[in-house]
Every structure is written in structure tokens, then in C-alpha cells.
Amino acid sequence: MLEIKDLHVCVEEDPSEKILKGVNLTINKGEIHAIMGPNGSGKSTLSKVVAGHEAYEVTQGDILFEGESILDLDPDERAHKGIFLAFQYPVEVPGVTNKNLLRQAYNTIAKEQGREELDPIEFEDYAAEKLELVDMKKEFMDRSVNAGFSGGEKKRNEIFQMAVLNPRLSFLDETDSGLDIDALKIVANGINQIADEDRAVVMVTHYQRILDYIEPDYVHVMIDGRIAKSGDKDLAVKLEDQGYDWLSDTASVSVNGEQN
Amino acid sequence: MSETEALESMVGGEYKYGFTTDVEYEEFPKGINEDIIREISRRKNEPEWVTEFRLEAYEKWTQMEEPDWPNVEYETPDFDNVQYYSATKKKGNGKKPESLEDVDPEIIETYEKLGIPLQEQKQLQGIAVDAVFDSESIFTTFKEKLGEAGVIFCSISEAIQNHPELVKEYMGSVVPKGDNFYAALNSAVFSDGSFVYVPKDTICPMELSTYFRINNMQSGQFERTLIICEDNSQVSYLEGCTAPMYQENQLHAAVVELVALENAEIKYSTIQNWYSGDEEGQGGIFNFVTKRGHCRGDNSKISWTQVETGSAITWKYPSVIMQGDNSIGEFFSVAVTNNRQQADTGTKMIHVGKNTKSTIISKGISAGKSNNSYRGQVKISPRADGAQNYSVCDSMLIGQTCGAHTFPYIESANPTAKVEHEASTSRVGEDQIFYLQQRGMDEDDAISLIVNGFCKEVLKELPMEFAVEADKLLGIKLEGSVG
């Protein structure tokens, strides 16, 4: 589904600031991946670059979705293909209701994908089902997007949006951080219900804790702009116990290797 | 193209009403002096007291200075180079046409192009229209139907002829002829405008609307509108404005007076889309307007809603004097500036009566190299016990080269009064746009959604039919290369 090949990325305004330095990653449908790593290792950047954020420039490598490069596509065109990003810091849009935003988003994507658009009443019914997935009340739909939401509500809203838009590939950027244990369970439960054999989910996270509720097929560790190690769930447990230091050596070895 | 560039180009939406209509005008000399004023009055066949009104205003005007306190920069118009009267040559007897067949088909077509068909059967149900082309009212629809309810809706020129007692009593009673520089100029040379009279115990059965069109390149537009609502009556009135694209600036100096008697309610909405000049600030309308409402009776209410998107310079403060006890003044405003536009707009809420209440919601959106200022005064007189004001002024910036300013003036002479003022400034962030794009919307739709959300509290105050129009207008104004 998604193939990231030797991806090098710098900040658009400051090309000397290189963030990703050769990321390789393949994600197939039906898989759940977790990407872990210390602060500043490039995890969030990777999610944003896949979604098409223009603050970053790809200097080398490629991103293929369903076999085609998406590097030239605008963020909305990538969304139309079924790529979703749950934001680490969901953005507030005052005066625009969740319902309004989501119906417009849903219908835009449906239209691009040749599916039927929903009228306001049909949409309300459709969205009501999805609300249950994240245990939210109907009033939620009439509130302005993320405005005045608590941290936990914002994260739940991201998963709710994901459920409504029903993407093929979802990047969840630290969706678990800032959640108390109850909220974490709700969010994890929502994600589990959305994930199926036709979809793929990538969780970017600092903590092993969410992986107790969502079992990943693969765990990757990012260090200094590269995937330093990949493994299964046990790798996450080891990271929780031992931190990232034992991996840094491996990473720096390959950095040196490249320079040579 | 970076998102910032996209944002900036997006706000440069094309002006769709910039065409000119080819009509023949009556000859009229440029410039201003007593003879010109007498000539205007003569051509309009006005009674002596109106001529006197004009001459007194002119006398005052000559002794006044143009104000320099607004936060805008422009070259003072050359008042001797403006044509103060502009009328198209009439067919037949030169009187205002009784039926549409007597109206120049070019003009009918113009209004048609603007989306304002003058044929009653083509119009939105429930809206009567007065069409003002340059300085004269061309045609007023649904007069008969309104007449049945006792409502008078006609041009002010007709009102002077047919209802002189009403005009004499109220004209200049809210905005005195020497009120300010541009109001004095208007009082001297006012051309046409709308007149509305709603008798006692009457709810006006239709929305009333005036559509102002400046066509003549040489002429200024000096319309004057007067709305009177007697005891226990109500009216909702809307004005729309457009003008062709010319290289030269044109002067528009209007006066609007509203009078609400006991328990009366006037809702006045404006969608102003005068030509705003090109990207470099060449051309566009100078919009210097005095609008004031007087809640003369107890429990009366005056509400101003404005969506200001056009004009090179806007200088306008729709105000309410709340004299009657328990009267209410409201001001809801969206002002959008782009390119080199400058707007200094806001309101004055003058609390005189007891328990008077005012609300101010102002939303300024600046883009390009424009400058957008809110200026608002809340004044509470010593006898206004229990007066309350609530003000919110929010500014939104699009891009890095525009400016937003807020100048609130609060004077309270009564310790029981409560005045609240909130202000905020935000920037349409690339993050907001990225977020909405990630949800599948293109840049145009994303910006449109953000801006509409920002203005929602104001847009919901517009009459339904016009809310859609305003929504579209904001879209056009803020749309660009992508759409």
C-alpha cells in the first residue's frame, strides 16, 4: 500500500536542517505499525510529509501509494486517495461545526472516489454510528471544530474524523499522548474497530502503553532521521525497559557508514 | 507555490461587477457652488424648503475641514472636479417611469446582470426593490402591495414631492446638515436614495431593499436614505452596492437616517461591494458614509448589520442613539480588505435612556497590503441607569503584509452601567489550511470555510436570502487562482 524509499527531507525554509535522512518503510494493507523513537528523531515529520505538509521539502527518495508516487500531490489530493493524518495538535477552526467540516470533507472525498455524496440527513445518521465508536454524544457534532475542546476530546475527535472519512491508510501522530487511561481505552477501541484487512494504520508514539490495547504487527524505532531498528511487539517492550540508548550506537554506525 | 503565496493570491478574487452600462446622461457641469446646488434642486423640481436645506448645508460645508483622524491615507478628492448630479436622459416626459416599459432597457439589463431582476414576477418572493442608478432612483417594485399595508417605499425625491410633511419632519433630525464634513456635503447635493415609512402597528410585509449602482465615471454618488418606523411597527431593509472598474477614484458620500418610535424595530443590512481598486490601489470608490439610527421611543430597537467587502477607502460608523428607555442598539459587522484597500469602520453606541442595551460584534479580515481598523465609541450618559454594552472585535489576518487595528473609546458617566469589551487578533494559519486540506478540501474551500466560521455570528444576522449572497461574496472575494 505505502512504500517509502530512501526518503530525505529538510525544512523548506532552511535546507540545512535535514530531518529525515534515508527512511525506508513498507506498509501493506491489513497491517498495524508502530513508530517509536526519542523526541526530534523525525517521527512526526514523517507523518506530515506523507500527508503532504508544505513546510518540508523532499530532497531525495520517493513515497509510493498503491504503486504511484504521491510527491507531486497536494494534501487534499492525497486525502482523496485515502490517506489520513490524525494530528498531534488538532487545529481549532472557530465557528465551523464538526458536522459542517466533516460533511464537506466526506462529500469531497466521496465525489473524488466516485462514491455517492450524502445529504445532511443521511450524513447525520451515518455520523451518529461513528460517534459511538469513540463514545461521544451527538452534541459533539454541533460544536466548533476543536474550539474549547479538552486535550482528550481533541484526540477523540481525530479518531472520530478518521472513522467518518474511512481512510485506507491512517497515520496517528501521538494520538495517545495526553490521554488518561479511560480515554486511551476508548481511543484504542475506536482504532481497533476501524482497522481491518483492507486498511493500514501507523501509530507514531512515545509510549508502549497504547500497544497494550492495539497490537502492532511491526514496531520501528526512529533515531536521527532514520529507522534504526524494526521488530515486533517485543521490541516495544524492550524499549520501554531499556530506553533508546542501546540503539543509538547502531544508528551512528550507519551514519558514519554513509559518510565514508 | 507556497501556502502563503496561495493564500495571498486567493484573496485577490476577481471583481465580477466591473462592467459599464452605455447610457446617455443629461449634461451637467462639474464642480460645486450655490448655483450648482440651485440647479440640482431645480432639476429635481424641489420645493423651496429643500433648496434652503441644501444651501444651508453648503454654507456649513464651506466652513468645515475634511477630517484627518481616520486611520486611512488618500488624496483628498478634488471637489471641483466632481459632477454632483447625474441623470440619464429620459424617454417621454422626463418623469420617473411608471412601468418598467419606460425604463431604458440597458439599465434593466444591468440590474439583471447584477442578479437583481426588476420584473416583479422574476424577483425573490417577499422582497421589494428600489433600484438607484447613479444619482436617481430608476424603479421601485411592489409599491402597490406595500401600499395596501400602508407602507411607503419610494425614492426620497418622490417622497419630497408626495409626502413633504414626513420628509420635512424627519430629514436632518438624526444626522443634522452640519454633522460632519461629508454629511454636510451630502446634505447640500444629495441626489436620491430610498424613503421608507412604516405606519403605527404595522409589520412591513416584505423585506425592502435598495440596490445602488454607480455607473457614471465623472459623478459622485450622494444618496440619502430615511427610514421611519412609527409605534409598534417593524421593518427589515437591505442595501447592496456595486460599481464599474475605473482608473479614477469616485466619491460616494451617503447619509442614512433611521428613526424608531415606541416599540418599533428597524433592521438595516448592508452588503457593500463597491469596486475596490486594482492590486496597486489604482481606482476604486471612496466610501465616506454617515449612518445613524435614533431609538426615539421606549423599547425600540435598531440593528445594523454590514458586510463590507468593497471600496478603496471605507469610512463609516453606523451608530445608534438610544434615547428611549429600554431601547436596544446593535451593530454586527464583517469588513474585508484586500490589496491596497483601507477601511476605518465601526460604530457609536450612545446610551441616553435607562436600561438601554447595545451589542457590538465586529469581524475584520485583512489580506494583501490592506489596512483594516475598527473604531468604536460607547458613550453612557449620566441618566442611563442600568445601561449595558457588550463589544467583541475580532481581527483576522491573511498573509504577512496587512494590518489590523482596534480603537475602542469608552466613556461612562453612570456608575450603574456595565461595559464589556473583548478583542482578539488571529492569523489564518498554514496549519489551519493544512488541517482542512488533509481532510480533503482544496485551498479555496479551506479558506472560505475558515473565514465563514470566523464571521458566522455576523452572517447569521442577515436576512436569509441575503446570507447566501454574502456567503458567496466572501467566497469570491477570497477566492483566487485555484478555483
Interface residues (C-beta under 8 A of the other chain):
Chain A: E12 A51 G52 H53 E54 A55 D74 P75 D76 R78 A79 H80 F84 L85 F87 P90 V91 E92 V93 P94 G95 V96 N100 L101 L102 Q104 A105 Y106 T108 I109 E112 S144 Q161 L165
Chain B: S2 E3 G429 E430 D431 Q432 F434 Y435 L436 Q437 Q438 R439 G440 M441 D442 E443 D445 L449 I450 N452 G453 F454 C455 K456 E457
